[in-house]
Structures are given as structure tokens and as C-alpha cells.
Amino acid sequence: MKERSALFCNACAREIKMENGILKEDVFEGNKEWGYFSEKDMVRHSFILCEACYDKMISNFAIPVEEIEVTEL
Ligand SMILES: [Zn+2]
């Protein structure tokens, strides 16, 4: 992961724990380049969510997220 300056959760504005430019907690990173069939044509949206805000977001889903266990990266 590349070094970066302070990072904040977009939903709750909490600062993400970081040491020497390395994240000390895992976050959700959203990245979407909207295309022609949207009302945001050619606009890129990016945001991060801390784990608590991510959990809050997916708890609103009508269909639960697909969960796949990852054994090795
Ligand atoms: Zn948050």
C-alpha cells in the first residue's frame, strides 16, 4: 500500500489509524467511474468507510453481501 497522509472515513469523519503512512485498520474503499448510462457521466467517485460505517451500510441491504472466505492473498 502506498504511503499517504491522514485518511478520514467519509461517513463519520473519524480519522483512520495510521502509523508512518501505513493503515493500522482496514477500511472499505469505494471507487466508481460513472459512465454514459448514468446521470454522473464521466465523473469518478471515491470514498472510504471505516469498518463500523461499512457494517452500518451493508446492514441496510435487502440482499446480504456475498461472503467468501479468503485463505491466501
Ligand atoms: Zn466511519
N, CA, C, O and the ligand as a Tripos MOL2 file, in Angstrom:
@<TRIPOS>MOLECULE
protein
  293   291    74     0     0
PROTEIN
NO_CHARGES

@<TRIPOS>ATOM
      1 N           0.8500   -1.2020    0.0000 N.3       1 MET1
      2 CA          0.0000    0.0000    0.0000 C.3       1 MET1
      3 C           0.8820    1.2460    0.0000 C.2       1 MET1
      4 O           1.8470    1.3350    0.7580 O.2       1 MET1
      5 N           0.5470    2.1840   -0.8380 N.am      2 LYS2
      6 CA          1.3790    3.3820   -0.9290 C.3       2 LYS2
      7 C           1.1820    4.3010    0.2790 C.2       2 LYS2
      8 O           0.1430    4.2960    0.9400 O.2       2 LYS2
      9 N           2.2010    5.0690    0.5260 N.am      3 GLU3
     10 CA          2.1320    5.9770    1.6580 C.3       3 GLU3
     11 C           1.1290    7.0920    1.4020 C.2       3 GLU3
     12 O           1.0250    7.6100    0.2900 O.2       3 GLU3
     13 N           0.4100    7.4440    2.4280 N.am      4 ARG4
     14 CA         -0.4810    8.5850    2.2460 C.3       4 ARG4
     15 C          -0.6310    9.3480    3.5540 C.2       4 ARG4
     16 O          -0.2800    8.8670    4.6320 O.2       4 ARG4
     17 N          -1.1680   10.5590    3.4140 N.am      5 SER5
     18 CA         -1.3550   11.3930    4.5880 C.3       5 SER5
     19 C          -2.6530   10.9750    5.2780 C.2       5 SER5
     20 O          -3.2470    9.9560    4.9280 O.2       5 SER5
     21 N          -3.0820   11.7530    6.2450 N.am      6 ALA6
     22 CA         -4.2460   11.3970    7.0510 C.3       6 ALA6
     23 C          -5.4460   11.0150    6.1960 C.2       6 ALA6
     24 O          -5.6930   11.5860    5.1340 O.2       6 ALA6
     25 N          -6.1770   10.0370    6.6960 N.am      7 LEU7
     26 CA         -7.3060    9.4860    5.9710 C.3       7 LEU7
     27 C          -8.5120    9.5190    6.9100 C.2       7 LEU7
     28 O          -8.4020    9.2030    8.0940 O.2       7 LEU7
     29 N          -9.6560    9.9060    6.3640 N.am      8 PHE8
     30 CA        -10.8400   10.0230    7.2020 C.3       8 PHE8
     31 C         -11.9800    9.2190    6.5940 C.2       8 PHE8
     32 O         -12.1390    9.1730    5.3740 O.2       8 PHE8
     33 N         -12.7620    8.5930    7.4450 N.am      9 CYS9
     34 CA        -13.9560    7.8950    6.9730 C.3       9 CYS9
     35 C         -14.9200    8.9320    6.4120 C.2       9 CYS9
     36 O         -15.2230    9.9230    7.0780 O.2       9 CYS9
     37 N         -15.4020    8.7110    5.1950 N.am     10 ASN10
     38 CA        -16.2980    9.6870    4.5830 C.3      10 ASN10
     39 C         -17.6380    9.7810    5.2890 C.2      10 ASN10
     40 O         -18.2860   10.8270    5.2450 O.2      10 ASN10
     41 N         -18.0600    8.7170    5.9320 N.am     11 ALA11
     42 CA        -19.3850    8.7120    6.5490 C.3      11 ALA11
     43 C         -19.3920    9.3630    7.9260 C.2      11 ALA11
     44 O         -20.2990   10.1360    8.2340 O.2      11 ALA11
     45 N         -18.3940    9.0650    8.7630 N.am     12 CYS12
     46 CA        -18.4160    9.5860   10.1410 C.3      12 CYS12
     47 C         -17.2790   10.5600   10.4110 C.2      12 CYS12
     48 O         -17.1920   11.1160   11.5060 O.2      12 CYS12
     49 N         -16.4090   10.7750    9.4340 N.am     13 ALA13
     50 CA        -15.3010   11.7390    9.5350 C.3      13 ALA13
     51 C         -14.2590   11.3560   10.5790 C.2      13 ALA13
     52 O         -13.4180   12.1790   10.9420 O.2      13 ALA13
     53 N         -14.3020   10.1320   11.0590 N.am     14 ARG14
     54 CA        -13.2970    9.6830   12.0180 C.3      14 ARG14
     55 C         -11.9670    9.4610   11.2970 C.2      14 ARG14
     56 O         -11.9270    8.9590   10.1740 O.2      14 ARG14
     57 N         -10.8850    9.8470   11.9670 N.am     15 GLU15
     58 CA         -9.5770    9.6450   11.3570 C.3      15 GLU15
     59 C          -9.1810    8.1760   11.4640 C.2      15 GLU15
     60 O          -9.2920    7.5580   12.5220 O.2      15 GLU15
     61 N          -8.7210    7.6390   10.3470 N.am     16 ILE16
     62 CA         -8.3200    6.2320   10.3130 C.3      16 ILE16
     63 C          -6.9380    6.0940   10.9390 C.2      16 ILE16
     64 O          -6.0370    6.8850   10.6560 O.2      16 ILE16
     65 N          -6.7800    5.0960   11.7810 N.am     17 LYS17
     66 CA         -5.4980    4.8930   12.4650 C.3      17 LYS17
     67 C          -4.3980    4.5980   11.4530 C.2      17 LYS17
     68 O          -4.5090    3.7160   10.6010 O.2      17 LYS17
     69 N          -3.3210    5.3880   11.5910 N.am     18 MET18
     70 CA         -2.2240    5.2220   10.6520 C.3      18 MET18
     71 C          -0.9050    5.4310   11.3750 C.2      18 MET18
     72 O          -0.7980    6.2920   12.2490 O.2      18 MET18
     73 N           0.1050    4.6410   11.0100 N.am     19 GLU19
     74 CA          1.4440    4.7970   11.5670 C.3      19 GLU19
     75 C           2.4380    4.8320   10.4290 C.2      19 GLU19
     76 O           2.5030    3.9030    9.6240 O.2      19 GLU19
     77 N           3.2080    5.8940   10.3600 N.am     20 ASN20
     78 CA          4.2130    6.0500    9.2930 C.3      20 ASN20
     79 C           3.6250    5.8100    7.9050 C.2      20 ASN20
     80 O           4.2430    5.1660    7.0560 O.2      20 ASN20
     81 N           2.4360    6.3330    7.6930 N.am     21 GLY21
     82 CA          1.8250    6.2260    6.3740 C.3      21 GLY21
     83 C           1.2240    4.8700    6.0660 C.2      21 GLY21
     84 O           0.8040    4.6130    4.9370 O.2      21 GLY21
     85 N           1.1790    3.9850    7.0820 N.am     22 ILE22
     86 CA          0.5960    2.6630    6.8560 C.3      22 ILE22
     87 C          -0.6800    2.5310    7.6840 C.2      22 ILE22
     88 O          -0.6870    2.8040    8.8850 O.2      22 ILE22
     89 N          -1.7400    2.1160    7.0340 N.am     23 LEU23
     90 CA         -3.0200    1.9790    7.7220 C.3      23 LEU23
     91 C          -2.9400    0.8960    8.7910 C.2      23 LEU23
     92 O          -2.4390   -0.2030    8.5510 O.2      23 LEU23
     93 N          -3.4450    1.2310    9.9740 N.am     24 LYS24
     94 CA         -3.4430    0.2680   11.0710 C.3      24 LYS24
     95 C          -4.8280   -0.3120   11.3010 C.2      24 LYS24
     96 O          -5.0560   -1.0340   12.2720 O.2      24 LYS24
     97 N          -5.7330    0.0020   10.4190 N.am     25 GLU25
     98 CA         -7.0340   -0.6550   10.4560 C.3      25 GLU25
     99 C          -7.5120   -0.7930    9.0230 C.2      25 GLU25
    100 O          -7.0880   -0.0410    8.1450 O.2      25 GLU25
    101 N          -8.3770   -1.7350    8.7900 N.am     26 ASP26
    102 CA         -8.8130   -1.9790    7.4300 C.3      26 ASP26
    103 C         -10.0400   -1.1220    7.1240 C.2      26 ASP26
    104 O         -10.8960   -0.9180    7.9850 O.2      26 ASP26
    105 N         -10.1170   -0.6330    5.9140 N.am     27 VAL27
    106 CA        -11.2280    0.2260    5.5190 C.3      27 VAL27
    107 C         -11.8200   -0.2800    4.2070 C.2      27 VAL27
    108 O         -11.1870   -1.0310    3.4640 O.2      27 VAL27
    109 N         -13.0270    0.1420    3.9490 N.am     28 PHE28
    110 CA        -13.6460   -0.1390    2.6600 C.3      28 PHE28
    111 C         -13.3150    1.0080    1.7240 C.2      28 PHE28
    112 O         -13.4810    2.1740    2.0810 O.2      28 PHE28
    113 N         -12.8450    0.6800    0.5210 N.am     29 GLU29
    114 CA        -12.5420    1.7240   -0.4450 C.3      29 GLU29
    115 C         -13.5030    1.6260   -1.6160 C.2      29 GLU29
    116 O         -13.5310    0.6300   -2.3380 O.2      29 GLU29
    117 N         -14.2830    2.6720   -1.7890 N.am     30 GLY30
    118 CA        -15.2140    2.7290   -2.9020 C.3      30 GLY30
    119 C         -14.6130    3.5450   -4.0250 C.2      30 GLY30
    120 O         -14.0470    4.6130   -3.7910 O.2      30 GLY30
    121 N         -14.7330    3.0480   -5.2350 N.am     31 ASN31
    122 CA        -14.1860    3.7350   -6.3940 C.3      31 ASN31
    123 C         -15.0870    3.4480   -7.5740 C.2      31 ASN31
    124 O         -15.2370    2.2970   -7.9860 O.2      31 ASN31
    125 N         -15.6820    4.4810   -8.1140 N.am     32 LYS32
    126 CA        -16.6070    4.2420   -9.2080 C.3      32 LYS32
    127 C         -16.4930    5.3420  -10.2530 C.2      32 LYS32
    128 O         -16.6620    6.5240   -9.9560 O.2      32 LYS32
    129 N         -16.2080    4.9360  -11.4570 N.am     33 GLU33
    130 CA        -16.1900    5.8670  -12.5690 C.3      33 GLU33
    131 C         -17.5280    5.7220  -13.2770 C.2      33 GLU33
    132 O         -17.7810    4.7260  -13.9540 O.2      33 GLU33
    133 N         -18.3740    6.7200  -13.1140 N.am     34 TRP34
    134 CA        -19.7080    6.6330  -13.6870 C.3      34 TRP34
    135 C         -19.6520    6.8320  -15.1910 C.2      34 TRP34
    136 O         -18.8780    7.6460  -15.6960 O.2      34 TRP34
    137 N         -20.4640    6.0950  -15.8840 N.am     35 GLY35
    138 CA        -20.4090    6.1150  -17.3300 C.3      35 GLY35
    139 C         -21.6340    6.7290  -17.9820 C.2      35 GLY35
    140 O         -22.4420    7.4000  -17.3400 O.2      35 GLY35
    141 N         -21.7430    6.4820  -19.2520 N.am     36 TYR36
    142 CA        -22.7300    7.1270  -20.1100 C.3      36 TYR36
    143 C         -24.1670    6.9450  -19.6400 C.2      36 TYR36
    144 O         -24.9710    7.8720  -19.7330 O.2      36 TYR36
    145 N         -24.4980    5.7590  -19.1350 N.am     37 PHE37
    146 CA        -25.8960    5.4880  -18.7640 C.3      37 PHE37
    147 C         -26.2010    5.9000  -17.3310 C.2      37 PHE37
    148 O         -27.0840    5.3300  -16.6910 O.2      37 PHE37
    149 N         -25.4910    6.8620  -16.8410 N.am     38 SER38
    150 CA        -25.7740    7.3800  -15.5130 C.3      38 SER38
    151 C         -25.9850    8.8850  -15.6370 C.2      38 SER38
    152 O         -25.8000    9.4680  -16.7050 O.2      38 SER38
    153 N         -26.3710    9.4950  -14.5350 N.am     39 GLU39
    154 CA        -26.5140   10.9520  -14.5510 C.3      39 GLU39
    155 C         -25.2250   11.6230  -14.0970 C.2      39 GLU39
    156 O         -25.1710   12.8390  -13.9100 O.2      39 GLU39
    157 N         -24.1770   10.7990  -13.9210 N.am     40 LYS40
    158 CA        -22.8820   11.3420  -13.4900 C.3      40 LYS40
    159 C         -21.8290   10.9690  -14.5180 C.2      40 LYS40
    160 O         -20.7110   10.5880  -14.1710 O.2      40 LYS40
    161 N         -22.1940   11.0830  -15.7720 N.am     41 ASP41
    162 CA        -21.3150   10.6420  -16.8510 C.3      41 ASP41
    163 C         -19.9090   11.2090  -16.7130 C.2      41 ASP41
    164 O         -19.7230   12.4180  -16.5810 O.2      41 ASP41
    165 N         -18.9270   10.3210  -16.7460 N.am     42 MET42
    166 CA        -17.5110   10.6870  -16.7240 C.3      42 MET42
    167 C         -17.0570   11.3140  -15.4010 C.2      42 MET42
    168 O         -16.0780   12.0590  -15.3670 O.2      42 MET42
    169 N         -17.7540   11.0170  -14.3440 N.am     43 VAL43
    170 CA        -17.3390   11.5130  -13.0360 C.3      43 VAL43
    171 C         -16.9050   10.3180  -12.1990 C.2      43 VAL43
    172 O         -17.5790    9.2880  -12.1550 O.2      43 VAL43
    173 N         -15.7570   10.4820  -11.5340 N.am     44 ARG44
    174 CA        -15.2910    9.4120  -10.6700 C.3      44 ARG44
    175 C         -15.6120    9.7480   -9.2150 C.2      44 ARG44
    176 O         -15.3020   10.8380   -8.7340 O.2      44 ARG44
    177 N         -16.2240    8.8160   -8.5380 N.am     45 HIS45
    178 CA        -16.4960    8.9550   -7.1170 C.3      45 HIS45
    179 C         -15.5620    8.0280   -6.3560 C.2      45 HIS45
    180 O         -15.4190    6.8570   -6.7090 O.2      45 HIS45
    181 N         -14.9340    8.5430   -5.3250 N.am     46 SER46
    182 CA        -14.1660    7.6560   -4.4700 C.3      46 SER46
    183 C         -14.3480    8.0780   -3.0190 C.2      46 SER46
    184 O         -14.4480    9.2630   -2.7010 O.2      46 SER46
    185 N         -14.3880    7.0850   -2.1600 N.am     47 PHE47
    186 CA        -14.5940    7.3550   -0.7400 C.3      47 PHE47
    187 C         -14.0880    6.1660    0.0530 C.2      47 PHE47
    188 O         -13.8770    5.0800   -0.4870 O.2      47 PHE47
    189 N         -13.8990    6.3900    1.3400 N.am     48 ILE48
    190 CA        -13.5790    5.2620    2.1970 C.3      48 ILE48
    191 C         -14.5510    5.2230    3.3570 C.2      48 ILE48
    192 O         -15.0890    6.2510    3.7680 O.2      48 ILE48
    193 N         -14.7650    4.0530    3.8700 N.am     49 LEU49
    194 CA        -15.6200    3.8430    5.0270 C.3      49 LEU49
    195 C         -14.8460    3.0390    6.0620 C.2      49 LEU49
    196 O         -14.1760    2.0630    5.7260 O.2      49 LEU49
    197 N         -14.9430    3.4530    7.3230 N.am     50 CYS50
    198 CA        -14.3530    2.6350    8.3740 C.3      50 CYS50
    199 C         -15.2160    1.3810    8.5150 C.2      50 CYS50
    200 O         -16.3210    1.3150    7.9770 O.2      50 CYS50
    201 N         -14.7130    0.4080    9.2290 N.am     51 GLU51
    202 CA        -15.4250   -0.8730    9.2950 C.3      51 GLU51
    203 C         -16.8170   -0.7100    9.9180 C.2      51 GLU51
    204 O         -17.7660   -1.3670    9.4900 O.2      51 GLU51
    205 N         -16.9400    0.1600   10.9240 N.am     52 ALA52
    206 CA        -18.2380    0.3540   11.5760 C.3      52 ALA52
    207 C         -19.2570    0.9330   10.5940 C.2      52 ALA52
    208 O         -20.4090    0.5020   10.5620 O.2      52 ALA52
    209 N         -18.8250    1.9190    9.7890 N.am     53 CYS53
    210 CA        -19.7430    2.5330    8.8240 C.3      53 CYS53
    211 C         -20.0510    1.5690    7.6840 C.2      53 CYS53
    212 O         -21.1560    1.5680    7.1420 O.2      53 CYS53
    213 N         -19.0790    0.7610    7.3320 N.am     54 TYR54
    214 CA        -19.3190   -0.2610    6.3150 C.3      54 TYR54
    215 C         -20.3790   -1.2480    6.7960 C.2      54 TYR54
    216 O         -21.2990   -1.6010    6.0580 O.2      54 TYR54
    217 N         -20.2320   -1.6850    8.0510 N.am     55 ASP55
    218 CA        -21.2080   -2.6230    8.6140 C.3      55 ASP55
    219 C         -22.5990   -2.0010    8.6430 C.2      55 ASP55
    220 O         -23.6010   -2.6700    8.3880 O.2      55 ASP55
    221 N         -22.6430   -0.6930    8.9630 N.am     56 LYS56
    222 CA        -23.9270    0.0060    9.0020 C.3      56 LYS56
    223 C         -24.5460    0.0300    7.6000 C.2      56 LYS56
    224 O         -25.7450   -0.1940    7.4380 O.2      56 LYS56
    225 N         -23.7100    0.3050    6.5890 N.am     57 MET57
    226 CA        -24.2030    0.3740    5.2210 C.3      57 MET57
    227 C         -24.7550   -0.9710    4.7690 C.2      57 MET57
    228 O         -25.8590   -1.0420    4.2300 O.2      57 MET57
    229 N         -23.9910   -2.0380    4.9870 N.am     58 ILE58
    230 CA        -24.4560   -3.3270    4.4620 C.3      58 ILE58
    231 C         -25.6230   -3.8730    5.2720 C.2      58 ILE58
    232 O         -26.3530   -4.7400    4.7920 O.2      58 ILE58
    233 N         -25.8120   -3.3760    6.4980 N.am     59 SER59
    234 CA        -26.9590   -3.8520    7.2820 C.3      59 SER59
    235 C         -28.2690   -3.3390    6.6900 C.2      59 SER59
    236 O         -29.3410   -3.8430    7.0270 O.2      59 SER59
    237 N         -28.1890   -2.3350    5.8050 N.am     60 ASN60
    238 CA        -29.3840   -1.8150    5.1340 C.3      60 ASN60
    239 C         -29.6960   -2.5540    3.8440 C.2      60 ASN60
    240 O         -30.7390   -2.3190    3.2350 O.2      60 ASN60
    241 N         -28.8160   -3.4360    3.4220 N.am     61 PHE61
    242 CA        -29.0290   -4.1560    2.1710 C.3      61 PHE61
    243 C         -30.2120   -5.1170    2.2890 C.2      61 PHE61
    244 O         -30.3700   -5.7950    3.3040 O.2      61 PHE61
    245 N         -31.0310   -5.1680    1.2560 N.am     62 ALA62
    246 CA        -32.1310   -6.1280    1.2330 C.3      62 ALA62
    247 C         -31.6000   -7.5400    1.0330 C.2      62 ALA62
    248 O         -32.1260   -8.5030    1.5900 O.2      62 ALA62
    249 N         -30.5600   -7.6430    0.2350 N.am     63 ILE63
    250 CA        -29.9080   -8.9310   -0.0020 C.3      63 ILE63
    251 C         -28.5220   -8.8470    0.6350 C.2      63 ILE63
    252 O         -27.7430   -7.9560    0.2990 O.2      63 ILE63
    253 N         -28.2140   -9.7410    1.5270 N.am     64 PRO64
    254 CA        -26.9230   -9.6410    2.2230 C.3      64 PRO64
    255 C         -25.7400   -9.7530    1.2720 C.2      64 PRO64
    256 O         -25.8530  -10.3250    0.1870 O.2      64 PRO64
    257 N         -24.6160   -9.2060    1.6860 N.am     65 VAL65
    258 CA        -23.4170   -9.3080    0.8530 C.3      65 VAL65
    259 C         -23.0120  -10.7700    0.7170 C.2      65 VAL65
    260 O         -23.2870  -11.5950    1.5880 O.2      65 VAL65
    261 N         -22.3590  -11.0650   -0.3840 N.am     66 GLU66
    262 CA        -21.8300  -12.4010   -0.5870 C.3      66 GLU66
    263 C         -20.5480  -12.5260    0.2190 C.2      66 GLU66
    264 O         -19.6710  -11.6650    0.1360 O.2      66 GLU66
    265 N         -20.4390  -13.5700    0.9790 N.am     67 GLU67
    266 CA        -19.2580  -13.7450    1.8170 C.3      67 GLU67
    267 C         -18.4640  -14.9440    1.3400 C.2      67 GLU67
    268 O         -18.9680  -16.0650    1.2780 O.2      67 GLU67
    269 N         -17.2240  -14.6850    1.0080 N.am     68 ILE68
    270 CA        -16.3450  -15.7570    0.5640 C.3      68 ILE68
    271 C         -15.1060  -15.7320    1.4190 C.2      68 ILE68
    272 O         -14.4570  -14.6930    1.5400 O.2      68 ILE68
    273 N         -14.7710  -16.8420    2.0060 N.am     69 GLU69
    274 CA        -13.6010  -16.8760    2.8520 C.3      69 GLU69
    275 C         -12.3270  -16.8560    2.0110 C.2      69 GLU69
    276 O         -12.1710  -17.6300    1.0670 O.2      69 GLU69
    277 N         -11.4170  -15.9470    2.3800 N.am     70 VAL70
    278 CA        -10.1650  -15.8190    1.6350 C.3      70 VAL70
    279 C          -9.0870  -16.5130    2.4370 C.2      70 VAL70
    280 O          -8.8260  -16.1420    3.5810 O.2      70 VAL70
    281 N          -8.4670  -17.5020    1.8580 N.am     71 THR71
    282 CA         -7.4740  -18.2640    2.6060 C.3      71 THR71
    283 C          -6.0790  -17.6860    2.4290 C.2      71 THR71
    284 O          -5.2980  -17.6440    3.3790 O.2      71 THR71
    285 N          -5.7670  -17.2470    1.2360 N.am     72 GLU72
    286 CA         -4.4230  -16.7260    0.9720 C.3      72 GLU72
    287 C          -4.5100  -15.5660    0.0060 C.2      72 GLU72
    288 O          -5.2890  -15.5940   -0.9470 O.2      72 GLU72
    289 N          -3.6940  -14.5320    0.2600 N.am     73 LEU73
    290 CA         -3.6940  -13.3940   -0.6610 C.3      73 LEU73
    291 C          -2.5370  -13.5150   -1.6240 C.2      73 LEU73
    292 O          -2.3580  -12.6530   -2.4860 O.2      73 LEU73
    293 ZN        -16.9050    5.7040    9.7600 Zn       74 ZN74
@<TRIPOS>BOND
     1     1     2 1
     2     2     3 1
     3     3     4 2
     4     3     5 am
     5     5     6 1
     6     6     7 1
     7     7     8 2
     8     7     9 am
     9     9    10 1
    10    10    11 1
    11    11    12 2
    12    11    13 am
    13    13    14 1
    14    14    15 1
    15    15    16 2
    16    15    17 am
    17    17    18 1
    18    18    19 1
    19    19    20 2
    20    19    21 am
    21    21    22 1
    22    22    23 1
    23    23    24 2
    24    23    25 am
    25    25    26 1
    26    26    27 1
    27    27    28 2
    28    27    29 am
    29    29    30 1
    30    30    31 1
    31    31    32 2
    32    31    33 am
    33    33    34 1
    34    34    35 1
    35    35    36 2
    36    35    37 am
    37    37    38 1
    38    38    39 1
    39    39    40 2
    40    39    41 am
    41    41    42 1
    42    42    43 1
    43    43    44 2
    44    43    45 am
    45    45    46 1
    46    46    47 1
    47    47    48 2
    48    47    49 am
    49    49    50 1
    50    50    51 1
    51    51    52 2
    52    51    53 am
    53    53    54 1
    54    54    55 1
    55    55    56 2
    56    55    57 am
    57    57    58 1
    58    58    59 1
    59    59    60 2
    60    59    61 am
    61    61    62 1
    62    62    63 1
    63    63    64 2
    64    63    65 am
    65    65    66 1
    66    66    67 1
    67    67    68 2
    68    67    69 am
    69    69    70 1
    70    70    71 1
    71    71    72 2
    72    71    73 am
    73    73    74 1
    74    74    75 1
    75    75    76 2
    76    75    77 am
    77    77    78 1
    78    78    79 1
    79    79    80 2
    80    79    81 am
    81    81    82 1
    82    82    83 1
    83    83    84 2
    84    83    85 am
    85    85    86 1
    86    86    87 1
    87    87    88 2
    88    87    89 am
    89    89    90 1
    90    90    91 1
    91    91    92 2
    92    91    93 am
    93    93    94 1
    94    94    95 1
    95    95    96 2
    96    95    97 am
    97    97    98 1
    98    98    99 1
    99    99   100 2
   100    99   101 am
   101   101   102 1
   102   102   103 1
   103   103   104 2
   104   103   105 am
   105   105   106 1
   106   106   107 1
   107   107   108 2
   108   107   109 am
   109   109   110 1
   110   110   111 1
   111   111   112 2
   112   111   113 am
   113   113   114 1
   114   114   115 1
   115   115   116 2
   116   115   117 am
   117   117   118 1
   118   118   119 1
   119   119   120 2
   120   119   121 am
   121   121   122 1
   122   122   123 1
   123   123   124 2
   124   123   125 am
   125   125   126 1
   126   126   127 1
   127   127   128 2
   128   127   129 am
   129   129   130 1
   130   130   131 1
   131   131   132 2
   132   131   133 am
   133   133   134 1
   134   134   135 1
   135   135   136 2
   136   135   137 am
   137   137   138 1
   138   138   139 1
   139   139   140 2
   140   139   141 am
   141   141   142 1
   142   142   143 1
   143   143   144 2
   144   143   145 am
   145   145   146 1
   146   146   147 1
   147   147   148 2
   148   147   149 am
   149   149   150 1
   150   150   151 1
   151   151   152 2
   152   151   153 am
   153   153   154 1
   154   154   155 1
   155   155   156 2
   156   155   157 am
   157   157   158 1
   158   158   159 1
   159   159   160 2
   160   159   161 am
   161   161   162 1
   162   162   163 1
   163   163   164 2
   164   163   165 am
   165   165   166 1
   166   166   167 1
   167   167   168 2
   168   167   169 am
   169   169   170 1
   170   170   171 1
   171   171   172 2
   172   171   173 am
   173   173   174 1
   174   174   175 1
   175   175   176 2
   176   175   177 am
   177   177   178 1
   178   178   179 1
   179   179   180 2
   180   179   181 am
   181   181   182 1
   182   182   183 1
   183   183   184 2
   184   183   185 am
   185   185   186 1
   186   186   187 1
   187   187   188 2
   188   187   189 am
   189   189   190 1
   190   190   191 1
   191   191   192 2
   192   191   193 am
   193   193   194 1
   194   194   195 1
   195   195   196 2
   196   195   197 am
   197   197   198 1
   198   198   199 1
   199   199   200 2
   200   199   201 am
   201   201   202 1
   202   202   203 1
   203   203   204 2
   204   203   205 am
   205   205   206 1
   206   206   207 1
   207   207   208 2
   208   207   209 am
   209   209   210 1
   210   210   211 1
   211   211   212 2
   212   211   213 am
   213   213   214 1
   214   214   215 1
   215   215   216 2
   216   215   217 am
   217   217   218 1
   218   218   219 1
   219   219   220 2
   220   219   221 am
   221   221   222 1
   222   222   223 1
   223   223   224 2
   224   223   225 am
   225   225   226 1
   226   226   227 1
   227   227   228 2
   228   227   229 am
   229   229   230 1
   230   230   231 1
   231   231   232 2
   232   231   233 am
   233   233   234 1
   234   234   235 1
   235   235   236 2
   236   235   237 am
   237   237   238 1
   238   238   239 1
   239   239   240 2
   240   239   241 am
   241   241   242 1
   242   242   243 1
   243   243   244 2
   244   243   245 am
   245   245   246 1
   246   246   247 1
   247   247   248 2
   248   247   249 am
   249   249   250 1
   250   250   251 1
   251   251   252 2
   252   251   253 am
   253   253   254 1
   254   254   255 1
   255   255   256 2
   256   255   257 am
   257   257   258 1
   258   258   259 1
   259   259   260 2
   260   259   261 am
   261   261   262 1
   262   262   263 1
   263   263   264 2
   264   263   265 am
   265   265   266 1
   266   266   267 1
   267   267   268 2
   268   267   269 am
   269   269   270 1
   270   270   271 1
   271   271   272 2
   272   271   273 am
   273   273   274 1
   274   274   275 1
   275   275   276 2
   276   275   277 am
   277   277   278 1
   278   278   279 1
   279   279   280 2
   280   279   281 am
   281   281   282 1
   282   282   283 1
   283   283   284 2
   284   283   285 am
   285   285   286 1
   286   286   287 1
   287   287   288 2
   288   287   289 am
   289   289   290 1
   290   290   291 1
   291   291   292 2
@<TRIPOS>SUBSTRUCTURE
     1 MET1         2 RESIDUE 1 A MET
     2 LYS2         6 RESIDUE 1 A LYS
     3 GLU3        10 RESIDUE 1 A GLU
     4 ARG4        14 RESIDUE 1 A ARG
     5 SER5        18 RESIDUE 1 A SER
     6 ALA6        22 RESIDUE 1 A ALA
     7 LEU7        26 RESIDUE 1 A LEU
     8 PHE8        30 RESIDUE 1 A PHE
     9 CYS9        34 RESIDUE 1 A CYS
    10 ASN10       38 RESIDUE 1 A ASN
    11 ALA11       42 RESIDUE 1 A ALA
    12 CYS12       46 RESIDUE 1 A CYS
    13 ALA13       50 RESIDUE 1 A ALA
    14 ARG14       54 RESIDUE 1 A ARG
    15 GLU15       58 RESIDUE 1 A GLU
    16 ILE16       62 RESIDUE 1 A ILE
    17 LYS17       66 RESIDUE 1 A LYS
    18 MET18       70 RESIDUE 1 A MET
    19 GLU19       74 RESIDUE 1 A GLU
    20 ASN20       78 RESIDUE 1 A ASN
    21 GLY21       82 RESIDUE 1 A GLY
    22 ILE22       86 RESIDUE 1 A ILE
    23 LEU23       90 RESIDUE 1 A LEU
    24 LYS24       94 RESIDUE 1 A LYS
    25 GLU25       98 RESIDUE 1 A GLU
    26 ASP26      102 RESIDUE 1 A ASP
    27 VAL27      106 RESIDUE 1 A VAL
    28 PHE28      110 RESIDUE 1 A PHE
    29 GLU29      114 RESIDUE 1 A GLU
    30 GLY30      118 RESIDUE 1 A GLY
    31 ASN31      122 RESIDUE 1 A ASN
    32 LYS32      126 RESIDUE 1 A LYS
    33 GLU33      130 RESIDUE 1 A GLU
    34 TRP34      134 RESIDUE 1 A TRP
    35 GLY35      138 RESIDUE 1 A GLY
    36 TYR36      142 RESIDUE 1 A TYR
    37 PHE37      146 RESIDUE 1 A PHE
    38 SER38      150 RESIDUE 1 A SER
    39 GLU39      154 RESIDUE 1 A GLU
    40 LYS40      158 RESIDUE 1 A LYS
    41 ASP41      162 RESIDUE 1 A ASP
    42 MET42      166 RESIDUE 1 A MET
    43 VAL43      170 RESIDUE 1 A VAL
    44 ARG44      174 RESIDUE 1 A ARG
    45 HIS45      178 RESIDUE 1 A HIS
    46 SER46      182 RESIDUE 1 A SER
    47 PHE47      186 RESIDUE 1 A PHE
    48 ILE48      190 RESIDUE 1 A ILE
    49 LEU49      194 RESIDUE 1 A LEU
    50 CYS50      198 RESIDUE 1 A CYS
    51 GLU51      202 RESIDUE 1 A GLU
    52 ALA52      206 RESIDUE 1 A ALA
    53 CYS53      210 RESIDUE 1 A CYS
    54 TYR54      214 RESIDUE 1 A TYR
    55 ASP55      218 RESIDUE 1 A ASP
    56 LYS56      222 RESIDUE 1 A LYS
    57 MET57      226 RESIDUE 1 A MET
    58 ILE58      230 RESIDUE 1 A ILE
    59 SER59      234 RESIDUE 1 A SER
    60 ASN60      238 RESIDUE 1 A ASN
    61 PHE61      242 RESIDUE 1 A PHE
    62 ALA62      246 RESIDUE 1 A ALA
    63 ILE63      250 RESIDUE 1 A ILE
    64 PRO64      254 RESIDUE 1 A PRO
    65 VAL65      258 RESIDUE 1 A VAL
    66 GLU66      262 RESIDUE 1 A GLU
    67 GLU67      266 RESIDUE 1 A GLU
    68 ILE68      270 RESIDUE 1 A ILE
    69 GLU69      274 RESIDUE 1 A GLU
    70 VAL70      278 RESIDUE 1 A VAL
    71 THR71      282 RESIDUE 1 A THR
    72 GLU72      286 RESIDUE 1 A GLU
    73 LEU73      290 RESIDUE 1 A LEU
    74 ZN74       293 GROUP 0 **** ****
